[in-house]
Amino acid sequence: MPIDESGLKAMAEELVGRVMADKASDDDLALVKQQLGRFPRGMVAVGARCVCGRPLAVVTRPVLPDGTPFPTTCYLTSPEATKAVSRVEADGSMRHYTDLVQNDETIHAQYERAHRLYLAFRHELAERLGDSEEHIAGTSAGGMPVRVKCLHALVAQTLVMGEGANPIGDMVMERIADEFAPNVCRCTTSLD
């Protein structure tokens, strides 16, 4: 079902409001630092949590603290999810997903909508944070809207924005359900 720009704006406002209600705590930052093996630059909120409460995907501001534009607003941090998605990327499935985006009219329309929702979400976040988007205007993540470049980014969008936000993210989530699902804790990262 097509959603017009005002519908996307309203959806983005609601999503950003929900996400910003779960601003990153010091414990979240410490856990994500362990998950990534580095400090999570620009992290402002946890966008999705495991059933146990640990971060799965975070929301990163459009401009990092050093002034670097950062288009990847929804960022997958869960090591378990990252491993599962990496296996799908490694088996060559991205060609299949790109083929779907380019040749299946329904998937193409849904993927275009996912791109527009991502942009609306980031714009709303930038507005609330006072960040500029001028250097990343029109750029979303994961290869949207024309190809599939990074399944991690697309799965992160699905986790942060919910099922139905990104058709490829949804497909990958279904595919990795035996290894990773947000409603089944398989977390290995903890604060010591």
C-alpha positions as CSV (number, residue, x, y, z in Angstrom):
1,M,0.0,0.0,0.0
2,P,1.6,3.3,-1.1
3,I,2.1,5.9,1.6
4,D,2.3,9.6,0.7
5,E,5.0,11.9,1.9
6,S,2.8,13.2,4.8
7,G,2.2,9.6,5.9
8,L,5.9,8.9,5.8
9,K,6.6,12.1,7.8
10,A,4.0,11.1,10.4
11,M,5.4,7.6,10.6
12,A,8.9,8.9,11.0
13,E,7.9,11.3,13.7
14,E,6.3,8.5,15.7
15,L,9.3,6.2,15.2
16,V,11.8,8.8,16.2
17,G,9.7,9.7,19.2
18,R,9.6,6.0,20.3
19,V,13.3,5.6,19.7
20,M,14.4,8.8,21.5
21,A,12.4,7.7,24.5
22,D,15.0,5.0,24.9
23,K,18.1,7.2,24.9
24,A,21.4,5.4,25.3
25,S,22.4,5.0,28.9
26,D,26.0,4.6,30.1
27,D,25.3,0.8,30.4
28,D,24.0,0.7,26.8
29,L,27.1,2.5,25.6
30,A,29.4,0.1,27.5
31,L,27.5,-3.0,26.1
32,V,27.6,-1.6,22.6
33,K,31.3,-0.8,23.0
34,Q,31.9,-4.5,23.9
35,Q,29.6,-5.7,21.0
36,L,31.5,-3.6,18.4
37,G,35.0,-3.7,20.0
38,R,35.1,0.1,19.8
39,F,33.3,3.1,21.2
40,P,29.9,3.6,19.3
41,R,30.4,7.1,17.9
42,G,27.3,9.2,17.6
43,M,25.0,6.7,19.2
44,V,22.0,8.5,20.6
45,A,19.5,5.7,21.4
46,V,18.9,2.0,21.3
47,G,16.5,1.3,18.4
48,A,15.9,-2.4,19.2
49,R,16.5,-4.6,22.2
50,C,16.7,-8.3,22.7
51,V,14.0,-9.8,24.9
52,C,16.7,-9.7,27.6
53,G,17.2,-6.0,27.3
54,R,20.6,-5.9,25.6
55,P,20.9,-3.6,22.5
56,L,20.5,-5.3,19.1
57,A,20.5,-2.1,16.9
58,V,21.2,1.5,17.7
59,V,20.4,4.8,16.3
60,T,23.3,7.0,15.3
61,R,23.1,10.7,14.7
62,P,23.4,12.0,11.1
63,V,26.6,13.9,12.0
64,L,29.3,12.3,14.2
65,P,30.8,14.3,17.0
66,D,33.9,15.0,14.8
67,G,31.6,16.5,12.1
68,T,31.7,13.5,9.8
69,P,28.4,13.0,8.0
70,F,27.1,9.5,8.8
71,P,24.2,8.2,6.7
72,T,23.8,4.8,8.5
73,T,21.3,5.9,11.1
74,C,20.1,2.4,12.0
75,Y,23.2,0.4,13.0
76,L,23.3,-3.4,13.8
77,T,25.3,-4.1,16.9
78,S,24.3,-7.5,18.1
79,P,27.2,-9.9,17.5
80,E,24.8,-12.8,17.1
81,A,22.7,-10.9,14.5
82,T,25.8,-9.7,12.7
83,K,27.2,-13.2,12.4
84,A,24.0,-14.6,11.1
85,V,23.6,-11.8,8.6
86,S,27.2,-12.1,7.5
87,R,26.6,-15.8,6.6
88,V,23.8,-14.7,4.3
89,E,26.0,-12.1,2.7
90,A,28.8,-14.6,2.3
91,D,26.6,-17.1,0.5
92,G,26.0,-14.7,-2.4
93,S,22.4,-14.0,-1.6
94,M,22.8,-10.3,-2.1
95,R,22.8,-10.9,-5.9
96,H,19.4,-12.6,-5.5
97,Y,18.0,-9.8,-3.3
98,T,19.3,-7.2,-5.8
99,D,17.6,-9.1,-8.6
100,L,14.3,-9.1,-6.7
101,V,14.6,-5.3,-6.1
102,Q,15.3,-4.7,-9.8
103,N,12.8,-7.2,-11.3
104,D,9.9,-7.7,-8.9
105,E,7.6,-4.7,-9.1
106,T,6.1,-5.3,-5.6
107,I,9.5,-5.7,-3.9
108,H,10.9,-2.7,-5.9
109,A,8.0,-0.5,-4.6
110,Q,8.4,-1.7,-1.1
111,Y,12.2,-1.1,-1.2
112,E,11.7,2.4,-2.6
113,R,9.3,3.0,0.3
114,A,11.9,1.7,2.8
115,H,14.4,4.2,1.3
116,R,12.0,7.1,1.7
117,L,11.0,6.0,5.2
118,Y,14.8,5.8,6.1
119,L,15.3,9.4,4.8
120,A,12.2,10.7,6.6
121,F,13.3,9.0,9.9
122,R,16.9,10.4,9.6
123,H,15.5,13.9,8.7
124,E,13.2,13.9,11.8
125,L,16.1,12.7,13.9
126,A,18.4,15.5,12.5
127,E,15.7,18.1,13.2
128,R,15.4,17.0,16.8
129,L,19.2,16.9,17.3
130,G,20.0,20.0,15.3
131,D,22.2,18.1,12.9
132,S,22.8,18.9,9.2
133,E,22.0,16.4,6.5
134,E,23.3,18.4,3.6
135,H,26.2,16.1,2.8
136,I,24.1,12.9,2.9
137,A,20.8,14.2,1.5
138,G,19.1,11.5,-0.6
139,T,21.5,8.8,0.7
140,S,20.0,6.1,2.9
141,A,21.7,2.9,3.6
142,G,22.3,-0.7,2.4
143,G,22.2,0.2,-1.3
144,M,18.7,1.5,-1.2
145,P,16.8,2.3,-3.4
146,V,18.3,0.5,-6.4
147,R,20.4,-2.4,-5.1
148,V,21.3,-4.5,-2.1
149,K,24.7,-3.6,-0.8
150,C,24.7,-4.2,3.0
151,L,22.2,-6.6,4.6
152,H,23.4,-5.5,8.1
153,A,21.9,-2.0,7.5
154,L,18.7,-3.4,6.1
155,V,18.2,-5.8,9.0
156,A,19.0,-2.9,11.4
157,Q,16.2,-0.9,9.7
158,T,13.8,-3.8,10.2
159,L,14.7,-4.1,13.8
160,V,14.5,-0.4,14.6
161,M,11.4,0.4,12.5
162,G,9.6,-2.9,12.7
163,E,8.5,-5.6,10.4
164,G,7.3,-4.2,7.1
165,A,9.7,-1.3,7.1
166,N,12.1,-3.0,4.7
167,P,11.2,-6.0,2.6
168,I,14.8,-7.3,2.2
169,G,15.4,-6.8,5.9
170,D,12.2,-8.8,6.6
171,M,13.3,-11.6,4.3
172,V,16.8,-11.9,5.9
173,M,15.2,-11.9,9.4
174,E,13.0,-14.8,8.3
175,R,16.0,-16.6,6.9
176,I,18.2,-16.2,10.1
177,A,15.4,-17.0,12.6
178,D,17.0,-20.2,13.7
179,E,20.2,-18.3,14.6
180,F,18.9,-14.9,15.6
181,A,15.5,-13.4,16.6
182,P,14.9,-10.5,19.0
183,N,12.3,-12.5,21.0
184,V,14.8,-15.3,21.8
185,C,17.8,-14.4,23.8
186,R,21.0,-15.8,22.4
187,C,23.2,-12.9,23.7
188,T,26.8,-13.6,24.6
189,T,27.8,-10.0,25.4
190,S,27.5,-8.7,29.0
191,L,29.0,-6.2,31.3
192,D,31.6,-7.8,33.5
